[in-house]
């Protein structure tokens, strides 16, 4: 995979929330980025799981509400 984990997550968030990629920074989070609502949260997590071939625990999904938290969770899951 050529793109970094964080970069790929930013691309996924941009795609799901219909934001230009340049608008989705490492600091992007639910409630702070237009379009990142509860439905987008689920879609983002599902897309991240598919992209990295991982699965998050159901009780963890609601906590993965920022690019930074998603990036950390993916890195932990891939160890």
N, C-alpha and C positions, 0 to 999 in steps of 0.2 A: 504494500500500500504506500503510495507516494505521499499523500497528504498526511499531516499529523493528525492525531486523534482529535485534538481541539479544533483544528481547521475543518475536519470532516463533520464534526458535531455542529459547528457554526453554519456550515452549508445546509445541513439537515434542518436546523432551526429556521433558517432563512426560507427554505423551501416550504416547510409546513406552515409558517406564519405569514407567508407571502410578502416578506420584507426583502429589500435588496441586500445581497450578501454583505456589502460594506457597512450596513447598519447593524449587523449582528456581530458584536464584539465579544471578547472573553467575559465581559461584565454583564452581558445580556441575561435577563431573568424574567420569569413569569411576573406579570403585573407591571413590569418596567418596559417591556417591548410590546409594541402594538401587535395584536393578533395572538399573543401567547396567553390563551385562556385555558380553562380546564380541559376542553376537548383537544386543543392543540397539545397540551401536556401529554395526554395519552398517546396521541399520534407521534409526537416527538420520541417518546420512550420506545414505542413499538418500532419506529424507524431506526433508532440507535441500536436496539437489540438485534434487528435484522442485519444492519450494516456490519456489526462487529461479532455476530454469531454468539451472542451471550443472552442471558435471561436474568432480569432483576427480580428480587422477591417482591411479591404484591404489596407488602407493607412499606417497601422502599420507594415505590414509584412516585408517591406524592412529595417526597423529599428531594427528588432530582429535578428541581425547578430553576436551574440556572446552567449556563454553559459550563461554568467552573465545576459545579457539582456533578454534572453528567460526565465531564472529562475525567475527574477523579474516580468516579465509579467504574467507568470503562477500563481505566488503567488498572484498578484493583482487580477487576474481574478477569483481566487478561494475563495476570501473573501466574 
